[in-house]
Amino acid sequence: MSTVDASPPSGRSTAQPEPAQPPDTGHALLDDAGVLYAPDYVINAGGVIQVADELHPDGYSHERAQARAAGIGPRLREIFALAREQRIAAAAAADRFAEQRMAGVGGLRRFWLQR
């Protein structure tokens, strides 16, 4: 059995694919090698959740922030399942998942914005 001395791979919001290669090439290589890739905007969601809770009208609640952050793991499992079902890279599945969520949330705008 061989071992690799490396950190778990994750995306970086500043990483851009080389123009000569399709955007999914690097992710496909990871998938082909059996490496599970977790997109940065999913695994970094805990920081956004923390800051958002600090802006809550009732003030910061560690328990509330922890409860929301606890959803990151299950969300990753949904993304990985979508990737398997659609036979696409986890990064592409995360993008599709995010696009669907944003489209759904966009419709809520008319209900939540105060005039």
N, C-alpha and C positions, 0 to 999 in steps of 0.2 A: 504494500500500500504506500503510495507516495503522498507527501504532504506539501502544502504551499504555505509559506509565511506571508500572509497578506491580510489587509483589513477587508471587511465586507464591502462589496461595491455598492455604491449608491450614486445617484445622479448629482450633478452640481448645476445650479441654475445658470452659471456662467459658461458651462461647457457647451460648445457648439460643434456639430459634426463638420468634418472637412467637406468643402463644397463638392469635391469630386466623388464622394460616396453618398449613397442614400442615407437619410437620417437614421434608419433603423439598423444599419449594418452592424454597428458595435453591439447593440443590444441582442441582435440575432446570434452573434458569436458567443455572447455570454450564455444565452439560452441553450445553444447547441452544446456548450461545455458543461451544462448542468448547473450553472451559477444562477442563483436567484437574485435578480436585480430589483431593488426597491427605489422607485423614483423619489428624488429629493423633496418635492413638494408634498409628498405623502408622509414621509418619515419626519419631516421638519414641522409638521402641522402642530405639534405640541407647543412650540414657541408662539405660534399665531394664536392658539387657544389661550395660552397664558396671558398674552397682551390683551386679547379681546375681553377676557374676564376682568382684567384691571379696569376696563372702561365700563363695566356693568353699572347701571344706576344704583344698585345696592352696595357697590364696592366689591373688592376682590374677595372671592371665596375659594380657598384651596380645594375644598371638597367638590365644588361645582366644576372647577377647572380639571381636576383629576378625573371626574366622571366623564367629561367630554373627551379628554385625552385617551381614556380607556377604549374609545371607539376606533383608534388608529389601527390596532392589531386586526380587529375584525374587518376593517375596511381593506387592509392589505390582503387579507385572505380572499375577499370578494374580487379584488383586482387580479390576483393570481389565478383564481378560478376562471374568470372571464378570459384571461390570456390562454389558459389551457383549452377552454371550450372553443374559442375562436381561432386557436392555433396562431396566435400573434405574440409578440414580445410583451413583457410586463409593462414596459414603458408605453407602448401603444395602447394597451388595455387601460392603463391609468389615465391616459389622455382622453380616451373615449368615455371613461367613467366620469371624469371631471367635466367634459363637455356636456354630458347628459345632466349632471347635477346643476351646472350653471344655467342651462336652458330651463330647467324646472324652477330654479330659484328666481330667475329673471321674471317669471310670471307673477311672483309674490310681491314684486315691487309696488304694484298699484295698491296692495292692501296695507303695506307697512309704512309707506312714506307719509309723514304728516304734512299737511299743506299749510 
